[in-house]
Amino acid sequence: MKFLFTGFWLIVPILIWNAIFYSRLPAQYQPEIFDQDIHPFVLYGENIFRVLIFGLPLLFSIGLSAKTQQIGLALYLVGSLIYILSWLPLIFVPDCTWSTSLIGFAAPAYTPILWLIGIVLMGDNFYFLIEYKPLYYLIPAVIFSVFHCTHAVIAYLQNF
């Protein structure tokens, strides 16, 4: 029963969004172009920390009883909306000034930090003997974001 409150449920909508709409992003986002000439340190670092940020929420419960957790839920919801909205110009108007700017192109890479911090704040207890501390999820989330943004900036500089 306790696994019904796992933080992973907060990851599921993001995974579904990505699975449905990733292929609709412009060609510069498709792996054969987006990953071209990206240093393995960046690719491996990004993917290792992606696995951590998507996997760690399986190991802790979330709550809404504390004020911090309620703020976390609000940040998660607003952050998820901003993340989804960051994709729309890229999908529907890929040649507009926003989509072809570094800030617009990289938006799907830097906006996840908002919903990730929301998850950090909603964390409650690990399902094993270690006490949950927000830093245990925040540090991998920040490191992932650095790798993800680095990847997006390199891809942008190579393609625009």
Backbone as JSON, one array per atom type, in Angstrom:
{
  "sequence": "MKFLFTGFWLIVPILIWNAIFYSRLPAQYQPEIFDQDIHPFVLYGENIFRVLIFGLPLLFSIGLSAKTQQIGLALYLVGSLIYILSWLPLIFVPDCTWSTSLIGFAAPAYTPILWLIGIVLMGDNFYFLIEYKPLYYLIPAVIFSVFHCTHAVIAYLQNF",
  "N": [[0.81, -1.21, 0.0], [1.99, 1.21, 0.7], [3.53, 1.9, -1.49], [1.85, 3.18, -3.2], [2.12, 5.82, -2.79], [4.51, 6.61, -3.81], [7.18, 8.63, -5.07], [7.57, 8.24, -7.74], [5.22, 8.33, -9.21], [4.93, 10.95, -9.86], [6.72, 11.27, -11.86], [5.72, 9.85, -13.97], [3.69, 11.28, -15.63], [5.4, 13.03, -17.01], [7.09, 11.27, -18.37], [5.18, 10.07, -20.05], [4.33, 12.3, -21.59], [6.79, 12.91, -22.88], [7.2, 10.51, -24.33], [5.04, 10.51, -26.09], [5.25, 12.94, -27.55], [7.91, 13.47, -28.28], [8.92, 12.65, -30.81], [7.77, 14.52, -32.44], [9.13, 16.83, -32.2], [11.4, 19.24, -33.71], [13.83, 18.33, -36.29], [16.41, 18.81, -35.28], [16.33, 17.92, -32.69], [16.15, 15.21, -32.76], [17.71, 12.08, -32.13], [19.84, 11.35, -33.93], [20.81, 13.77, -34.85], [20.77, 15.54, -32.61], [22.45, 14.24, -30.78], [24.81, 14.12, -32.12], [28.26, 14.37, -32.33], [28.52, 15.0, -29.63], [30.32, 15.08, -26.69], [31.34, 12.04, -25.13], [31.51, 12.14, -22.3], [29.58, 14.05, -21.6], [27.25, 12.89, -22.7], [27.14, 10.34, -21.36], [27.19, 11.18, -18.68], [24.82, 12.7, -18.57], [22.91, 10.68, -19.12], [23.34, 8.8, -17.06], [22.63, 10.31, -14.81], [20.04, 10.89, -15.54], [18.82, 8.38, -15.32], [19.08, 8.11, -12.54], [17.48, 10.31, -11.58], [14.99, 9.62, -12.53], [14.7, 7.13, -11.41], [15.21, 7.2, -8.59], [12.86, 8.34, -7.3], [11.24, 6.11, -7.03], [12.04, 5.05, -4.69], [11.26, 6.57, -2.56], [8.63, 7.97, -0.53], [6.01, 10.37, -1.05], [4.57, 13.35, 0.31], [1.97, 15.54, 1.55], [1.51, 16.89, 3.83], [3.16, 18.72, 5.2], [3.98, 22.22, 5.03], [6.08, 22.82, 3.28], [5.95, 20.63, 1.56], [3.51, 21.1, 0.31], [4.12, 23.44, -1.04], [5.98, 22.3, -2.7], [4.31, 20.65, -4.28], [2.86, 22.61, -5.66], [4.97, 23.85, -7.06], [5.83, 21.67, -8.57], [3.54, 21.25, -10.22], [3.27, 23.75, -11.57], [5.83, 23.88, -12.69], [5.79, 21.58, -14.32], [3.83, 22.32, -16.16], [5.06, 24.56, -17.35], [7.26, 23.27, -18.47], [5.96, 21.58, -20.36], [4.74, 23.56, -21.93], [7.04, 24.69, -22.97], [7.71, 23.04, -25.04], [5.8, 23.42, -27.01], [6.04, 25.72, -28.89], [8.28, 24.77, -30.27], [7.33, 22.49, -31.5], [5.06, 23.37, -32.98], [5.69, 25.85, -34.22], [8.42, 25.75, -35.39], [10.28, 27.31, -36.75], [10.19, 29.87, -35.78], [11.32, 32.9, -34.12], [11.68, 32.48, -31.34], [11.91, 29.64, -31.16], [14.21, 29.16, -32.61], [16.11, 30.45, -31.19], [18.71, 30.36, -28.69], [17.73, 30.3, -26.05], [15.03, 29.51, -26.4], [15.35, 27.08, -27.81], [16.73, 25.54, -25.94], [14.95, 25.39, -23.85], [13.36, 23.02, -23.16], [15.35, 21.67, -21.84], [16.23, 23.16, -19.62], [13.94, 23.78, -18.15], [12.96, 21.47, -16.72], [14.12, 21.51, -14.16], [12.44, 22.88, -12.48], [10.07, 21.27, -11.99], [11.44, 19.13, -10.96], [12.56, 20.13, -8.58], [10.18, 20.54, -7.27], [9.44, 17.86, -6.8], [11.55, 17.15, -5.12], [10.9, 18.7, -2.85], [8.51, 17.55, -2.09], [9.17, 15.09, -1.2], [9.16, 12.53, 1.33], [9.63, 10.07, 2.99], [12.16, 7.54, 2.79], [11.88, 4.17, 1.56], [13.42, 2.47, 2.98], [15.98, 2.11, 5.49], [17.28, 4.61, 5.6], [17.08, 8.02, 6.4], [15.0, 10.35, 4.74], [16.36, 13.01, 3.02], [16.22, 16.12, 1.48], [18.44, 16.85, -0.11], [19.44, 14.46, -1.11], [18.02, 13.9, -3.39], [17.99, 16.33, -4.68], [20.67, 16.97, -5.38], [21.42, 15.0, -7.44], [19.44, 15.84, -9.28], [20.17, 18.47, -9.93], [22.72, 18.04, -11.02], [22.03, 16.42, -13.22], [20.54, 18.34, -14.63], [22.52, 20.2, -15.3], [24.16, 18.67, -17.04], [22.19, 18.07, -18.99], [21.44, 20.62, -19.95], [23.93, 21.48, -20.89], [24.29, 19.65, -22.98], [22.13, 20.42, -24.64], [22.89, 23.07, -25.29], [25.29, 22.66, -26.68], [24.32, 21.15, -28.86], [22.64, 23.06, -29.98], [24.51, 25.07, -30.76], [25.88, 23.67, -32.7], [23.99, 23.36, -34.66], [22.7, 25.71, -35.4]],
  "CA": [[0.0, 0.0, 0.0], [2.82, 2.41, 0.79], [4.08, 2.24, -2.8], [0.91, 4.03, -3.91], [2.52, 7.2, -2.55], [5.88, 6.77, -4.27], [7.45, 9.81, -5.89], [7.62, 7.89, -9.16], [3.97, 8.72, -9.88], [5.12, 12.31, -10.38], [7.55, 11.15, -13.07], [4.93, 9.19, -15.02], [3.15, 12.2, -16.65], [6.51, 13.55, -17.81], [7.48, 10.18, -19.28], [4.13, 9.93, -21.06], [4.46, 13.46, -22.48], [7.98, 12.73, -23.71], [7.0, 9.38, -25.24], [4.05, 10.86, -27.13], [5.55, 14.12, -28.36], [9.33, 13.63, -28.63], [9.14, 12.5, -32.26], [7.2, 15.68, -33.13], [10.07, 17.94, -32.11], [12.16, 19.42, -34.96], [14.91, 17.38, -36.59], [17.58, 19.08, -34.44], [16.15, 17.22, -31.42], [16.17, 13.77, -32.96], [19.01, 11.6, -31.66], [20.91, 11.33, -34.94], [21.34, 15.13, -34.95], [20.95, 16.11, -31.27], [23.57, 13.58, -30.11], [25.96, 14.11, -33.01], [29.48, 15.05, -31.87], [28.47, 15.35, -28.21], [31.37, 14.33, -25.99], [30.8, 10.95, -24.32], [31.37, 12.55, -20.9], [28.28, 14.72, -21.47], [26.19, 11.9, -22.96], [27.06, 9.36, -20.27], [26.8, 11.89, -17.47], [23.39, 13.01, -18.68], [22.1, 9.46, -19.04], [23.46, 8.22, -15.71], [21.82, 11.1, -13.88], [18.64, 10.72, -15.95], [18.37, 7.14, -14.66], [18.94, 8.4, -11.11], [16.34, 11.18, -11.25], [13.75, 8.9, -12.82], [14.62, 5.94, -10.58], [15.18, 7.48, -7.15], [11.52, 8.51, -6.73], [10.67, 4.81, -6.68], [12.54, 4.67, -3.38], [10.75, 7.4, -1.46], [7.23, 8.38, -0.57], [5.77, 11.81, -1.08], [3.52, 13.75, 1.21], [1.42, 16.89, 1.4], [1.12, 17.39, 5.15], [3.98, 19.87, 5.57], [3.88, 23.4, 4.15], [7.11, 22.65, 2.25], [5.45, 19.65, 0.59], [2.46, 21.77, -0.45], [4.85, 24.31, -1.97], [6.55, 21.37, -3.68], [3.27, 20.26, -5.23], [2.59, 23.77, -6.52], [6.12, 24.0, -7.95], [5.78, 20.55, -9.51], [2.47, 21.49, -11.19], [3.65, 24.91, -12.4], [7.01, 23.48, -13.45], [5.38, 20.63, -15.38], [3.12, 23.11, -17.17], [6.07, 25.35, -18.07], [8.01, 22.3, -19.27], [5.11, 21.21, -21.5], [4.61, 24.75, -22.77], [8.31, 24.95, -23.66], [7.76, 22.2, -26.24], [4.78, 23.77, -28.01], [6.57, 26.48, -30.04], [9.21, 23.93, -31.02], [6.54, 21.56, -32.3], [4.1, 24.02, -33.88], [6.33, 26.93, -34.99], [9.85, 25.49, -35.18], [11.14, 28.3, -37.4], [10.0, 31.21, -35.2], [12.49, 33.46, -33.43], [11.85, 31.79, -30.05], [12.35, 28.25, -31.35], [15.55, 29.13, -33.17], [17.03, 31.11, -30.26], [19.28, 29.44, -27.71], [16.82, 30.19, -24.9], [13.88, 28.71, -26.81], [15.78, 25.73, -28.16], [17.17, 24.83, -24.74], [13.91, 25.42, -22.82], [13.04, 21.69, -22.62], [16.47, 21.17, -21.04], [16.37, 23.86, -18.34], [12.69, 23.87, -17.38], [12.7, 20.36, -15.79], [14.58, 21.75, -12.79], [11.3, 23.36, -11.69], [9.28, 20.15, -11.48], [12.31, 18.28, -10.15], [12.61, 20.72, -7.23], [8.88, 20.22, -6.68], [9.52, 16.49, -6.28], [12.46, 17.22, -3.97], [10.2, 19.26, -1.7], [7.4, 16.68, -1.7], [9.71, 13.85, -0.62], [8.78, 12.33, 2.72], [10.41, 9.0, 3.62], [12.64, 6.44, 1.98], [11.28, 2.89, 1.89], [14.41, 1.68, 3.69], [16.38, 2.67, 6.77], [17.92, 5.93, 5.53], [16.14, 9.13, 6.51], [14.92, 11.18, 3.53], [16.86, 14.38, 3.07], [16.03, 16.67, 0.14], [19.69, 16.88, -0.89], [19.66, 13.17, -1.75], [17.42, 13.97, -4.72], [18.33, 17.61, -5.28], [22.0, 16.94, -6.0], [21.35, 14.37, -8.78], [18.59, 16.64, -10.17], [20.97, 19.61, -10.4], [23.78, 17.52, -11.9], [21.36, 16.06, -14.47], [20.17, 19.57, -15.33], [23.75, 20.77, -15.87], [24.49, 17.86, -18.23], [21.12, 18.21, -19.98], [21.58, 21.95, -20.54], [25.18, 21.47, -21.67], [23.99, 18.91, -24.21], [21.27, 21.25, -25.48], [23.66, 24.22, -25.79], [26.21, 22.15, -27.71], [23.49, 20.8, -30.02], [22.2, 24.33, -30.59], [25.66, 25.72, -31.4], [26.25, 22.88, -33.87], [22.92, 23.29, -35.66], [22.13, 27.01, -35.77]],
  "C": [[0.85, 1.27, 0.0], [3.39, 2.83, -0.57], [3.1, 3.04, -3.66], [1.3, 5.5, -3.79], [3.97, 7.46, -2.96], [6.02, 8.02, -5.14], [7.47, 9.51, -7.38], [6.35, 8.3, -9.9], [4.06, 10.14, -10.43], [5.95, 12.32, -11.66], [6.71, 10.64, -14.25], [4.34, 10.18, -16.04], [4.22, 12.78, -17.57], [6.97, 12.5, -18.82], [6.46, 10.0, -20.4], [4.21, 11.08, -22.07], [5.63, 13.26, -23.44], [7.78, 11.63, -24.74], [6.07, 9.75, -26.39], [4.58, 11.94, -28.08], [7.0, 14.29, -28.79], [9.56, 13.58, -30.14], [8.59, 13.68, -33.06], [8.09, 16.92, -33.01], [10.84, 18.06, -33.43], [13.33, 18.44, -35.09], [16.12, 17.57, -35.68], [17.51, 18.38, -33.08], [16.21, 15.7, -31.57], [17.58, 13.26, -32.71], [20.14, 11.64, -32.68], [21.53, 12.72, -35.15], [21.68, 15.67, -33.56], [22.18, 15.52, -30.57], [24.86, 13.59, -30.92], [27.09, 14.96, -32.43], [29.38, 15.59, -30.44], [29.48, 14.47, -27.49], [30.74, 13.23, -25.13], [30.63, 11.3, -22.84], [30.01, 13.2, -20.66], [27.16, 13.71, -21.67], [26.03, 10.91, -21.82], [26.63, 10.02, -18.97], [25.31, 12.19, -17.46], [22.54, 11.76, -18.48], [22.19, 8.77, -17.68], [22.57, 8.99, -14.74], [20.35, 11.11, -14.27], [18.06, 9.47, -15.28], [18.17, 7.39, -13.17], [17.7, 9.24, -10.81], [15.01, 10.54, -11.58], [13.58, 7.68, -11.92], [14.51, 6.2, -9.09], [13.77, 7.69, -6.58], [10.78, 7.2, -6.44], [11.0, 4.43, -5.24], [12.03, 5.53, -2.24], [9.28, 7.74, -1.67], [7.16, 9.89, -0.64], [4.63, 12.12, -0.12], [3.06, 15.16, 0.91], [1.08, 17.52, 2.75], [1.91, 18.63, 5.57], [3.81, 21.01, 4.56], [4.88, 23.31, 2.99], [6.63, 21.69, 1.16], [4.34, 20.25, -0.26], [3.07, 22.75, -1.45], [5.46, 23.46, -3.08], [5.53, 20.94, -4.72], [2.97, 21.41, -6.19], [3.73, 23.97, -7.52], [6.16, 22.89, -8.99], [4.74, 20.81, -10.61], [2.81, 22.65, -12.13], [4.85, 24.55, -13.27], [6.69, 22.52, -14.58], [4.67, 21.37, -16.51], [4.12, 23.92, -18.0], [6.89, 24.44, -18.97], [7.22, 21.91, -20.52], [4.97, 22.39, -22.47], [5.89, 25.05, -23.55], [8.44, 24.14, -24.95], [6.87, 22.75, -27.36], [5.3, 24.64, -29.15], [7.51, 25.64, -30.9], [8.47, 22.97, -31.95], [5.73, 22.29, -33.37], [4.67, 25.17, -34.71], [7.85, 26.83, -34.85], [10.78, 26.53, -35.81], [10.98, 29.71, -36.84], [11.26, 31.63, -34.44], [12.75, 32.75, -32.11], [12.46, 30.4, -30.25], [13.78, 28.16, -31.87], [16.56, 29.91, -32.32], [17.58, 30.06, -29.28], [18.34, 29.23, -26.54], [15.61, 29.32, -25.23], [14.24, 27.26, -27.09], [16.1, 24.91, -26.91], [16.1, 24.76, -23.65], [13.52, 24.03, -22.3], [14.16, 21.09, -21.77], [16.56, 21.87, -19.68], [15.08, 23.94, -17.53], [12.42, 22.67, -16.46], [13.16, 20.62, -14.36], [13.43, 22.22, -11.91], [10.49, 22.2, -11.12], [10.14, 19.19, -10.66], [12.43, 18.82, -8.72], [11.28, 20.5, -6.52], [8.87, 18.83, -6.08], [10.42, 16.44, -5.05], [11.69, 17.64, -2.71], [9.06, 18.37, -1.2], [7.88, 15.38, -1.05], [9.43, 13.76, 0.86], [9.68, 11.32, 3.42], [10.92, 8.03, 2.57], [11.96, 5.16, 2.44], [12.28, 1.95, 2.54], [14.95, 2.53, 4.83], [17.07, 4.04, 6.75], [16.83, 7.0, 5.61], [16.17, 9.96, 5.23], [15.45, 12.57, 3.84], [16.75, 14.92, 1.65], [17.29, 16.67, -0.72], [19.95, 15.57, -1.63], [19.05, 13.12, -3.15], [17.79, 15.26, -5.43], [19.67, 17.57, -6.0], [21.97, 16.22, -7.35], [20.51, 15.18, -9.77], [19.38, 17.82, -10.75], [22.05, 19.13, -11.36], [23.18, 17.1, -13.24], [21.06, 17.31, -15.28], [21.38, 20.22, -15.97], [24.14, 19.99, -17.13], [23.47, 18.06, -19.34], [21.22, 19.56, -20.7], [22.84, 22.05, -21.38], [24.96, 20.78, -23.0], [23.17, 19.78, -25.16], [22.02, 22.44, -26.07], [24.62, 23.77, -26.89], [25.44, 21.82, -28.99], [23.03, 22.06, -30.74], [23.36, 24.97, -31.36], [26.09, 24.97, -32.67], [25.22, 22.98, -34.99], [22.31, 24.63, -36.07], [23.23, 28.02, -36.04]]
}
